[in-house]
Amino acid sequence: MKEIKLRIKSVQSTMQITKAMELVASSKLRRAKERVEHSRPYFETLYTTLFDIANADSEFSSPYLAKREGHRRLYIVIAGDRGLAGGYNANILKAVAADAGDSDYCVLPIGKKTVEHFERRGVPLLTTAFAEAGSLSVSDCFEISRLVCTKFLAGEFDEIRLAFTQFVSMLTQTPSVLSVLPFDAPRPKPGHEHKSLMLYEPSSEAVFDAIIPEYLAGVVYGALCESVASEQGARRTAMDAATKNAGEMIDHLNLYYNRARQAAITQEITEIVAGADAEA
């Protein structure tokens, strides 16, 4: 009986922690969802502008559009700083492994779990300066964008891919791996260009090349917001399930405790009756 009571107290303490973590995740999730909604219009506007520039002229060229024959990839991988979020971290890391296959690749990790995972596997890391996902700001995303664009233009990587978790709903978070460079825009056939009403100075190529780093920074920031919201949603779901499991465990332990207590009382009554009969 004493062991069961200690076990009940231990589970109750754990349930209080999981309930508190669920409430904290719910509060953070609300703010994260607002960040996701506010970041999407910026990304959509930049993408539309780039698409229009690239689609307006069949002779338009840019180093950010050129598809290369090599297979040197850089993955920008966004995961969490902590665990206790269900399969959130494991799912995105598995998605990167499946997308990369047996090819050699380099990783720019965002999130402490990402750094730990790829360091254990001996995957080369471009930098660990952005290892803490929770402290990244918009300026950090622009710094990441400038670094990645410089490496891409220098020819160190042939393709840049972004791995993050897309926030669909409170219960659904989908790992995604997107190719961000070279920029994928359908090119018009000669003679089928659409007339653009925009006049770009000094030239459409210069404007396009200047917008790409801004676009990539917006994509990284949007992916970061999506990933943070997904992490909080996954943690809230995991802690809610843990709280419910703890409640069920306490009910079972109370049942076992009552059975043991009843058995002890029955044994005491039996001993008293047996002693009374022996004296008689």
Secondary structure, 3 states (H helix, E strand, C coil): CHHHHHHHHHHHHHHHHHHHHHHHHHHHHHHHHHHHHHHHHHHHHHHHHHHHHHHCCCCCCCCCCCCCCCCCEEEEEECCCCCCCCCHHHHHHHHHHHHHCCCCEEEEEECHHHHHHHHHCCCCECCCCCCCHHHCCHHHHHHHHHHHHHHHHCCCCCEEEEEEEEECCCCCEEEEEEEEECCCCCCCCCCCCCCCCCCCCCCHHHHHHHHHHHHHHHHHHHHHHHHHHHHHHHHHHHHHHHHHHHHHHHHHHHHHHHHHHHHHHHHHHHHHHHHHHHHC
